[in-house]
Amino acid sequence: MAQIGENKEDLRPFMDARVLWPPDMPDDMLEDAVKIAKEATTTYEIETQGQEVAKFIKQRFDDKWLPYWHVIVGKGFGCHCTHEARRFIYFYIGKHAFMIYKLGF
């Protein structure tokens, strides 16, 4: 079974990130996700403050796009989640993956 991002055709460059394509998120949210993640990684040291990076992104998304967003940041994690339609993005900045989604009820 292939993993996300294992096949290079799955990822496309977007604003200095590599985004799982096609994204399940409107363009304005997608742009925010990458911008906020880049800001978080310049504010915090991702290797030692990964939890702070995730918290920073979550707070920004909750404030702008209404709660309740979930953020996972790291280098080697598995995931399976349910999310609202058009509220999921998975991308890489450098060697770190970012998964941002809004929980569907």
Summary of the structure (lengths in Angstrom):
residues: 105
radius of gyration: 12.8
end to end distance: 28.0
largest distance: 37.0
contacts: 284
relative contact order: 0.21
helix: 34%
strand: 32%
